[in-house]
Amino acid sequence: MNIAILGSTGSIGNSTLEVIRHNKREFAVNLLTAKSNHKLLIEQCREFNPEFVYIEDERARQIFEDKALNEKLQTCVIQSKKEFEEVIGSSETDVVVAGMVGIAGLIPVHFAIKKGKKVLLANKESYVVAGEYLNNLCKETGAIIFPIDSEHSAIHQCLNNESNNSGVSRIILTGSGGPFLTRDAKEFSSITPEDAINHPVWKMGKKISVDSSTLMNKGLEVIEARWLFNCENIEVLIHPEGIIHSLVEFRDNSVLAQLSNPDMKIPIAYGLGYPERINSGSSQLNLHEMKSLNFQEPDTKKFPCLKLATDLLPVGGTSFSILNASNEECVAAFLDGRISYIQIYEIISKVLDRIEIRAVQSLQDVLEADKKSRFETTSIINN
């Protein structure tokens, strides 16, 4: 089976390659992509020998080409987005792993679905802003969207034998609560980017780490779960240990949960091998070593970004695009030191109040709302 990994130098991409490393007889790498990290991409090409490579940054692409030529690597460097799409859409690509961060993943995910591919989705933003549209497109093309976020993978595993989710009464998404779970909200104004990216359970990129600290990430996951599993009764439960990744409650009040060590290789392996189970390369869970598993309700007054996101579920339309775009701009500004931590919520809230929410009838509606939201957010930040 030939795999295309979009965002191979990020945490999801690296974890995917680790799973493939343990299952080399079953999988081959057809395409690796990166934004600019040519050094790591060279290392990945040495080991996995992909047929194609695409680097978005032109300068980084040139450096990679020179290095690949010197090392005589048998890898074709794609020069344009058109060639990139041709490789994704070709019969030589069986599975597309969407591991990039942010709305930048929407266009390649959309194209892969148009071509009827199986998409292993870690790029939650594309599904948050266009979930209903992408679902309808899947019905037309026969494409499959398979979640590899740990929470959504857990839900999929709990629902594996449930036809049409007819017996489901509630989905419960768990979250560790991030690095500020026990910090006094009065101290939030002094939080630094270094504080926010220091996640207590998961090793992730900077953007998603900040989202986890504000609980915006959990709000985005609620929206994503709504589209993935056709369920509107979704709750969030704080679980600091990160062992139970999500739960599903059924009409008879029985509850199924999926447990494992917090390791992204496990949901990725589940997605790559489904319906079979393959070696993830992860460590075994030893419950007897656990002193306790703790749970608590999320404090939405302390973490208002969560409520900001979940309140949009009945609103729908372009509200998700506005929320996501404003959040991306605010997180980037916070990481750059241009706004404070508490201003992330304040600015997103203002933007949602200022931009008209419309129905989504095409991908263009999503992109236009995204553009307007970024412009409004940037204007507030600059002022």
N, C-alpha and C positions, 0 to 999 in steps of 0.2 A: 504494500500500500504506500503510495507516494504522498508525502506531507508537505504543504506549504506553510511556513511559520512567519506570520506577519508580526514584526517586532521581536526578532529572535534574540536581540541583545538585552532585552528587558527581563524582569523576573519571571514572567510567564514563559517567554521564549526559552530561557535557560532551563527552567524546570521541564519543559516539553522535551528538550534535547536530552536531559538526564533520563527521562522515561524511555526515549528511543534508544539511548545507550544500553539499556537493560533488555531491549527487545529488537535487536538489529536484524533478526531474521524476518520479522513481521513488517518492519517499516523502513522506508528510505526517505531521505530529505530531497525534495524537488526544488524548493525555493526558500531562501532566507532573505528577510528584509530588515533594514535598520534605518534610523533617521540619520545618524552621523557617526556611530561608534565603529569605525573601520578596524580598529585594533582587535576588538573582541570578535568581530565578524571574520577576520582572517583566521583566528584560532578555531572558530567553529567550522570554517571551510576545510581546514587541514584535517579535521577529524571526520566530518560528515559528508564531505565532497558533494555539495548540492550542485545540481545542474545549472541553476540560475541564482543570481544575487541581485538585489536592488537596494541602492542606498539613495535616500531622498536628497541629501545634501550633496551638491555637485562637487564641491571641493573634497569632501570625504570620499566621494565616489572615485575621483581621480587618483587620490592617494591609494585607495584600495586596489584599483586597476594596476598601478605601477608595482605594488607589492605582490599581487597575484601573478603578474607577468614574470617578475624576478624569481618567484618560487615555482613557476610553471604549474600553477593550480589549474585544473581542468574545470573551470567554472565560467559560465557566460555572464558578463555584467550587463544587466538591462539598462538601457539608456533613457527610456521614456516611460511615462505612466501608461501609454497605450500598449507597449510591449509587456509591461507589468500585468496589465489586465488580461492580455492574451495568454500569458502563462497560467494565471489563476483559472481562467476559463477553459483551458485545454483539457483534453482527455487524459493527459499525463498527470494531472493533479486530482487526487481523490479526496483529500481532506484539507480544509483551510483552517489553521489555528489563528484566531484573531486575538493577538496578545498585546496590541498597541494600546496606548492610553488616550482617552479623550475622544472628542467628536471626530478627530482625524480618522478614526476607524470606520466611520459610517459609510463612506464611499466604497472602499474595498469590500466591506461586508455586504453592502447592497449588491455589488457586482457579482460576488460569489454566489449569492442567493439567486440572482437572475440566471446564473449558469447552472443552477440545480445542484450545487455542491453541498456536502456535509460541512457545516461550519461549527467548529468548537469555539464557543464564544466566551472570552474573558473580558472583552471590550464592552462593559455594561452600558457605557454612554450611548452607543449607537442604538441599543435596544430600548433604552430609557426614552430617547427622543422620537423614535420611529417604530416602536414595537408593534403597534396595530398594523401599520403599513407593511412592515416586513413579514408579519404573520400571513397577511393576505397574499403577498408575493410568493411565499413558500408554497401555498396551496396551488398556485398557478404553475410553478416550476418544478415542484417535487423536492425542493431543497429541504435540508434538515438543519435546524438550529439546536445545538446540543450545548447546554451550559457547563462551563468548567470553573466558575466561581465556586468556592468551597460550599457556600450556603445553598446555592441553587443546584449544585450537584447532589448535595445531601437530600434535598427535596425530591429530585428526580429518582434517587435510589429508594426513598420511602414510598414513592408512588408507582414503582416499577410494575406492580401487578394490578394496579387500579385502573380499570377501563373508564376513560372519559372523566376521571376525577369525580364521578357522581357521588361517591361516598365520603368525600372530603368536607369537613365542616370548618377547618381552620388551618392555616399555615403559620408556623412560628419561626421567624428568622432569628438566629442568635448572633450576638456580637460581643466581643471582648470588653467593649466600653472604651477602648483606647487608652492613651497615656494619662488622661486627665480625669479618669473615673472618680478618683477620690480627692482630687484637688478642689479647694474652695473656689467657687465661681468668682469671688471677689479678687482673686489673683489672676484671672484670665487675661486682664489687660496687659500683663507683663510677659505673657507666653511668647517665646521666640520660635523661629522656624526650626531651630535645632531641637527644641523641646517637642514640637509637634510631630517631627518625623521619627522620633524615638519610640516606635510601637513596642508594647510589652510582649506581644505574642508572635506577630508575623513580621517577616522581612520583606518589605515592599518598596516601590518607588516613592519619591517624595510627594507627588500629587495625591496618590491614593492614601498615603500615610496621613497627610493633613486631613483629607476627607474622613478618614477613620476617627481622627481625634475630635472632629466636630460632630460626628455621627451623620454627616451628610451622606457618607458612603452607604450607611444602612438605609437611609431614606431612598437613595437611588436603587438599592437592591429591592426594596419593597415595590417600587414602580416596575422594575424589571421582572420580578416574580409575578406581578399581576398579568403581564403579557405572556410570560413563558408558560404559566400553569392555568390560565383562565380562571383565576380566583381573586375575589376582592376582599375576602376576610383574611387579612394578613396582619400579624402582630410582630413586634420586636421584643426580644428578651435578652437582657444583658447576662452574659456567661463568661466571666473573666478568664477562666482556664482555657477556653477555646478548644474543648474536646468534643462537645456536642455541636455539630455544625448547622443543624436545623432540625425541626420537628414537624410532623404532620398529624393533626388530630382528625379522626373520622367520626361519622355520625353516631357510632355506638360508643363514643367517648374513649376509645382506645387511642393511644398515641405511639407513633413510630418515630424513632430518632436514628440519626447516623452519627457514629462516633469514630474518631481517628485522631492521631496526632496532628497538630496544625502544620500541614505540609502540602503545598499545592501540587506535588507530584501525584498525590492520590486521586483528586478529581480529574486531573489530566489523563492519568492512566485509565480511569473509568470511561472517560469520553473516547479515547483512542481505541480501546478494546471492545467497547459495548457491541453486542450483548455479552461478550465473554469478559472474564476478569484476567488482567495481565499483571506482570510484575511492575510495581511502581517504583521500586528502589527506595521506598520509605521505611522508616523504622517501625517496629511492631508496637502497638499500644498495650501497655501493661497497667491494667486498672488497679491492681493491688498496690501499685506504687503511688496512686492518687490519694492524698489525704482527704480531699473533699471536692465536690463539684458544687459551685455556688451560682445562684440565679437572683436577679432583681429586675424590677421594671425600669425602663429608661427614664431619666429625669429630663423631660422636654423643656423645662424652664431653664435648666442649666445648659442643655444642648438643644437650642431652639431650631437648629437646621434640620433636625429629624422631623419635627412637626411641620416645618415649612414644606418639606418634600411630601410627606404623607397626606397633608391637607389637599394636595393637588390631585390625588387619585380620582375623586368624583368630578374634577374640573376637566382634566384631559386636554385634548387638542395640543396647541403649541405651548401650553404652560410648561411642559417638561423640557422643551428646547430652551425656553427662556431661563428656567431654573439652572439647567446644566451649563449653558454658556456663561451665565453670570458667575456661577460657582467656579468654573475653570479660570476665568479672568481674575476673580478675587483671590483664589489660591495662588496663582502665579504672582500677583501683586504682593501678597503676604510673604511668599518665599523670597521675593526681591527686596523686602523691607519697605515697601511703599504704603502699606496699610497695616493696621494692627490686627491681632487675632480676632477680637470681638467685632471688628468692622466687616468681617466676611459675611456674617449673618445680616448685619444692618444694611449693607449695600445690596445683597441679593433680594432682600425684602422690598427695598425701594424700587428695584428694577421690575419686580413682579407687579407692583402697583402701577407702574407707569406705562407698561407695554400691553397693548390689546391682545387678548388671547383669542385665537381663531381655530377653527376645525382643521384637521390635517387631511387634505385630499390628495396630496402628492409629496414627493420628496422635496420639491422646491419650497413648499410651505414650511417644512422643517428647517431648511437651510436659511430661508429669509428671516424666520424668527430667531435663529441662532445669530445671524448677522446683526439684527437690531438690538438684541440683548447685549452682545459684546460692545457695540457702539455706546449704548446707554451706560453700561457698567464702566467702561473706560472713561467716559466723560465724568462720572461721579468720582472715580478714583483720582483723576487728574485735577479735579477741583477741590 
